[in-house]
Amino acid sequence: MTTTTSQRTLKKMLLGDDGTVTLRFKGTSQMVAAKALDVQHDSEGNPTYLCLDRLVHRTFEELISADIPDSRLVSVSVTGCVATEMHLTWLPS
């Protein structure tokens, strides 16, 4: 059985100093919050990997596009069955 889903678009992402990650997807005003259990950054300080304490992605969802004003974030690949692991792709500065 093949399941197809439309790709969601990330409109806002905030990473708090306390490790709280807040996300908002296109088409909804509701924010999704999770705790980052692990965060890795590139040499410019951009987060490149987040391991969250819960699932924030959908079943069969592998890629989330990003359309965040004034952000170089392009896309987020997601995996996980108990917690979401996010690999973030940034445009070069």
N, C-alpha and C positions, 0 to 999 in steps of 0.2 A: 504494500500500500504506500503510495506516495502522497505526502502532505506538502502543500505549498502555502506559504504565508507571505504577505507583503513585508518588505523591509521597513522597519521602524526608523525614525530619525530622532536623534538626540538633539534637543533644543537648548538644554542647560545642564551643566555639570559643575558641582561645587565640591571641593575636597577641603574639609575643615582641618584646622590644626589638631583637633582631637581625633582625627581619623574617620570622621563621619563623611560619607559620600551621599550627596543629594543629586538626583537625576530628574529631569522632566523631559518627556517625550512629546513630539509633535502631535497635536490633536487632543491633548489633555492638559488640564491645568493642575492636576494632582501630581505632587512630587513623590518620588520614591526615595526612601532613605535606607542606608545600610551602613555597617561598620566595616572599615577596611582592616582586614587581618594582616595584610602584607601590601606594601607599596614599594615599587622600584621606580627610580627616576633616571632620565638621561643626563648627559653632561650639562644641559641647559636648565635643568630643574623640572622639566615636564614629566609628569607621571607616565610611565610606559607600561606598567603592569599593576593591576589591583586585584587582590583576592578579597572578595566580600563575604560577610558572614551569612548571607542568604542568597537565594535566587532572585535576580532582577531581570533575567532574560526569559524568553518564552521557549517552550519545547520546539526543537528544530531550528531555532534562531541561531545563526552563526556569525552574522555581521550586522552591525548597527551603524548607519551613516550618521555623520555629525553635521549639523548646520547651526553652529553657535556663533552669534555675532562677535566680531573682534577676537576670534579664536583660530588658531592654526590646526586644531584637532580635525582630522579628516574622517576617520572611521574607528570603530571599536569591534574587534573580534571577541566573541564570547563563547565560553565553554563551561561545563560543569553540570552535575546532576544534584548536588546538595548545596553547593555554594557557587556563585558566579565568579569566574576568572575572566578578567578583561585585559586585553592587549590593545593599547592605544597607539594609533598611527598619527603622527604630526607632520605638517608641512615643514620643510627646512626654514630656518629664520633668515 
